[in-house]
């Protein structure tokens, strides 16, 4: 009997799935899925080898949820994995794009993180076990509680263990939020904590703790959008004597090719492949590097 776990991935995660399977050929195998579209652009999902890949199998789906217009396609995929009698469905959610919308401050505002968590929690369970969802470096720990524990097991993971500091490098956090989220990483490494002051529409980065003079600094945050805060932080650190400044974030979104300007302001820009587009972006920028999350996924899948 074939007891290997099946790994299915969205096409943009093909190389990640291939890496995980190649590193563990006796434990995992790549499943087949065709993400097609009907003429009206609605999803047309097909599992060519459903009996071999899915029926009575432990199935993992790695989805690229970074594109909002594809969310139903992912839900449709997960629903049909359960419908086709998978024993257990494991959802790898490398990037949780709704994560920055996890709270409201005014009555008329809405937060999408809870709505998305409710949607994923509503999936029917696998044949033998509850589904599980695995999320990397979410914006706030409270998001774990948004998933219904009676329906799905939600687990949080961090990519920061994949980061290797350079000799003598110190850590800088651009704000208190980042300092709180990553307070337990590299506990013996000196850290610089910055703060942001609003001046109208401008945000001015200030130094709150420690001195960057003559130091090699790496700025660490959970998410980079355009990189404006990182750039301001880098400028401040250099002005105060830092000898080099690079930045790391698990998730680099970079709308409008903003990674190009950001990389030009740093000695190195480091992100992970939780957003697959970064692999292509890094190929044309000498000082942009992408770390693969494959080792973390392998660790998750090897647990029973």
Secondary structure, 3 states (H helix, E strand, C coil): CCCCEEEEECHHHHHHHHHHHHHCCCCEEECCCEEEECCCCCEEEECCCHHHHCCCCEEEEECCCCCHHHHHHHHHHHHHHHHCCCCEEEEEECCCHHHHCCCCCCCCCCCHHHHHHHHHHCCCCCCCCCEEEEEECCCCHHHHHHCCCCCEEEEEECCHHHCCCCCCEEEEECCHHHHHHCCCCCCCCCEEEEEEEEECCEEEEEEEECCCCCCEEEEEEEEECCCHHHHHHHHHHHHCCCCEEEEEEEEECCHHHHHHHHHHCCCEEEEECCCCHHHHHHHCCCCEEEECCHHHHHHHHHCC
